[in-house]
Amino acid sequence: LPNHIQNALINLVFRKITKLSTDSLTKISMGKLINICTNGVNLFEQLGLFVSNIVVGLIALVAGGALLWQYFGVYCLVGLGYIVFWFPWQQFFIMISLKERDRTNIATANRIRMTSETIEAIRLLKMYTWELNFKEKIENLRKIEMNMLRKGAITSSIIRGLSFSTQVCSTFLMFLAYALSGHTLQVGEVFSAYFVIGYLRLYSSYFFGLALNFLTDARIL
């Protein structure tokens, strides 16, 4: 389904361009258009598969909580609370990455536009020996773009780190609370709980964060 949506959007952009007048075409930034068709639409292929995990993640959280309640009773809420605690923080970092990605898209569009105009006017640039000046301009635009991509990668790493830390941290807090209350940990219960929270780490934390990231990025388009 995400691939079909991606192809449909590209086809929609193509049909829209062919219906524009010559005056309207001169007002379109080719860099922004190329960036949308090559990078912006690709998020449907990369992250569109996880959009259903917004519902699946919540269902898995309830089902996993019911299983953990049978083993640890009320103390399972400590581990589940740790997972739920990071939901708003994930959305917070996703909103930060949204702003950075919006700026990155603008920088990428400017770089592509400058590169396209340079290639189109290469004869004139060679005649007046301006190619080195335009080379520096393109390199500066690329440096700005790379800095923004680096910030976005750092934010994405923080989101993934929070997601993958849930299994270890939530099980540790749950086992600690259970042991300090005077109960004895059993090997079967520990293994089963660690296995269940491992699934919750994927479907209720990591995939859930990717689904939120997809919905946030889709708003840019």
N, C-alpha and C positions, 0 to 999 in steps of 0.2 A: 504493500500500500504506500509506504513512503516514497518508493521509486516512482510510482505512478503520479503521486502528487508533485514530485520534483519535475517530471517530464511535462505535466500539465501546466505548471507555472512557467516553465521556459517557453512552451508553446503559446501561452497567453501573452507573454512579453513580446514574442515574435509577431503575433497577430496584431497586437496593439501598435507596434512600431510601423508595420506596413500600412496602417491606416492613418498615420500622422502626416500632416502636410509638411512641405519643405521648410516653412518658417518654424514649425514646432520642432523639427529635427535639429535645427541649429541651436535650439535652447536646451537640448539634452546633453548632459555630460556623458561622453562615451566611457570614461573611466568608471563612473558609478554604475552604468548599465552593464559593463563587462564584469564588474565586481559582484553585482547581484546574480548574474547568470552563472558565474563560476564558483563563487564562495558562498554567497548568501543562501542560495537554494540548496546547497549541499547539506545544510543542517537537517533537511528532511530525511536525507539518506543516512546520515550519521547518528542523529539523535531521535528521529521520528519513531524508531522501533520501540522506544522506551516510554512513549506517552501514556500507554495503557497502565503503566506501573503506578500512576497516581492512585488508581482504584485498587490495583493488585497489592500495592505496598500497604495500604491501610487494612485491607482484608487479611493479609499475611500477618500484620501486627496484632490484630485481634485474635487470629487463630493461634499464633505462636504464644501470645499471652495466656490463652486458655490452657495450652499444654504445659507451660512453665508453672502455672498456678497449681497444677496437680502435683508437681514435685516440690515446690518451695513456698506455696501459699502466697501470703501477702508480700513476702520478700522479693518476689519476682517483679514487683512494681518498681523496685530500685533499678534493676537492669533495663526494664522497658522505659522508665522515666528518663534514663540517660539517652536512649535512642530518640525519644520524643523531644528531649531538650534541644537537640541539634537541628530540628526542623526549621525553626525561625532563623537560626544562624546560617543555615544553608541558603535560605532565601535572601538573607542580608548580603552574603557574599556574591550571590548570583546577580543581585541588583547592582552591586559595584562593578561586576564584570560586564553587565549590560552597558553601563556608561562608557567603560573602556572600549568595548567592542564597537559602540557607535562612533567613537572618535577614531578607532582603527579603520572602520569602513570609509570614513571621510578622508583619512590620510591615504588609504589604498587607492581610492578614486582619484585623488589629486596626482598620485604618482603615475597611475596608468594613463591619465589624461596628458600629463607632461611627456611621458614616454611616447604616446601615440602622436602627439603634435611634433615631437622632435623627429620621429621617423618620417612623418609626412613632409616635413620641411628640411630634410637632410641635405638636399642640394643647396638650398639657400644658406644653411649653416656652414657647409663646407666652403662655399664661395667667400663668406665673410669670416671664416675661421672662428666661428662661435661654438664649435662642438664641445670644447673643454668647459666653457661656462655652463652650457646646458647639462653636461655630464655631472658637474658639481651640484647643480640644482637637483637632478634626479637622485644623486647619492644622498643629499641632505634629506630629501623626502623619504628615501628608503630608511635612513637612520631613525627618523621620527616614527615611521611605521613599525620598525623593529622594536623600539622602546615600548610602544603601546602593546605590541604582541607579547613582549616579555612580561609586562604587568598583567595582562590577561592570563598568561600561562601560570604566573604565581598564584593568582586568585583561584584558578582551576585546580592547582595542586593543593591548596588549602582545603577546598571543598572535598577533594578525593581523600585527603588525609583524615578529615573529620569522619567521612563515611566509613573508611576501613578501620578506624580506631574503635568503632562501636562494639565490635565483637569482643575484643580483649578487655576494654574498660568496663563495659556493661556486665560481663560475666564476673569480672573481678569484684565489682561493687556488690553484685547480688550474692556471690559466695561469701564475701566478707560480712555482709549484714546477716546472712543466714547463720554463719559460724559464730559470730559475736552474740547472737541471741541464745546460744546454748545448744543448738542443734548440731548433729553430726553429718558431715557430708559423705554421701555414698558415691562410689565410683560410677555406677550406672546413671545416677541422677546428674552428676557433673558432666559426663560425656554427652548425655542426651540434651542437657541444657546448652552446652557449648555448640552442639550440632544445630539446634533450633535457632540460636542467636546468629549462627553463621548464615543461615538462610535470611534471617531478618536484616543482616548487614547488607546483603545484596538487594533484596526486593523492597525493603522498607527504608533503606538509607541511601545506598549508592544509586540504584536504578531510579529511585524516587527523586533524587537530586538531579539526575540526568533528564528526567521528564520535566521537572520544573525549569531546568536550563533550556530545554527545547521550547517550552511555551513562552519563556521570556525572550528568547532569540527570535521566535516567530513574529513577535510584535514589531521587530525592526523592519521586517519585510512589509 
